[in-house]
Amino acid sequence: MTSIKENLRQTIFLFFLGVPLLLLVSACTDSSSEDTSGGGEAMGEASGEEEETNEAEVEDESEGAEELVETKQITSWFPQVENAGQYYAAMEGFYEEEGLNMTVEPGGPEVSSVQIVASGQAEYGMAQADQMLSAVNDGIPLVAIFTNFQTTPQGIMFHEGEPVENFDDLADGYDIYTAPGAGYWEYLVETTDIEQEQNMVYNGSNSEFMSNEKAASQMYVTSEPFYLKQEGVETDYLTIAESGYSPYGDVLFTTQEHLEENPEEVQAFVNAVTKGWEAFKEEPEPLYSYLMGLQDGLSEEQMAYATEEMQELVYGGDAEVNGVGYMSEQRWQTLIDQMTDLGLIEEGMAPEDIYTTEFLQ
């Protein structure tokens, strides 16, 4: 897998030197010589002024380049179209337009953006809303500033043809693979017929799922169903949101301290990502080749599939009225209440402790 080291900048300096013409002109008459001499002095003065102007422009360009704020974000996974807003902003130079020299580093199964941001190694990260609540509950002062997904693309998939219409049906002898600590798993155990003993540890591979007709597994609706179909495995799924547990997906966050000390930078970041998502909605295809240059194994077919699946998840819901990235107090309060009831976080947390909409357009 490749890492992203972008935002290369080039400055080209052009210097023009005047060519002395005095000796050539001196072969002419005295009067013309005087006129040309006067002209030569004027040219010399003009040339000097031009050089000074060029030097001033160079200094201005250098100063402008130095004014770009160095900053870094960690995404939720390897380069993928699901993080289109961030990558479109990088591709089109939206970060630079907002005054940022942004480094976009990919996440992955062994990468914790929460820990990286909390330790000061990056200014911005991405996580599920319930992961953020857990972090704040553990004393890590994170603040959500934007959400990529109004509805989480997380779900539980099972083999096509299995008699599963709701989550209660998965209680009938299915091995269910989820990542350790998934908040939705505790919610499913509490509110459906699914039992704790059915849980199997998801290790990033779908091999166990593929070989077991009575297996169910976590997935993103934009990803796994497509790839498994390429392997000849047809799937169906239930979205986590269908269970009543609906955290925002791929939430962008920073620390409370960074937000308070750098509000203009945070605003610039949100502006750039917002423009990225809006541009992607209008013309998604240019991003496909850009991402394929960053990550092996991607295809235009898969990204087109994901793009179609993402439309309602990103641009629907509250985003239809309030714009992409929007978050509501009611949604955060519902999630806080659910996680409190499950004993996953302590009582007393309030929405204003975890999110803000002040930077959304």
Helices and strands as residue ranges (DSSP letters): H 22-25, H 30-67, E 69-74, G 81-83, H 84-92, H 94-97, E 100-105, H 113-118, E 125-127, H 129-137, E 142-149, E 154-159, G 167-171, E 175-178, H 183-191, G 196-198, E 199-201, H 207-211, E 215-220, H 224-230, E 235-239, G 240-243, E 249-255, H 256-261, H 263-282, H 285-292, H 300-315, H 319-322, H 329-341, G 351-353
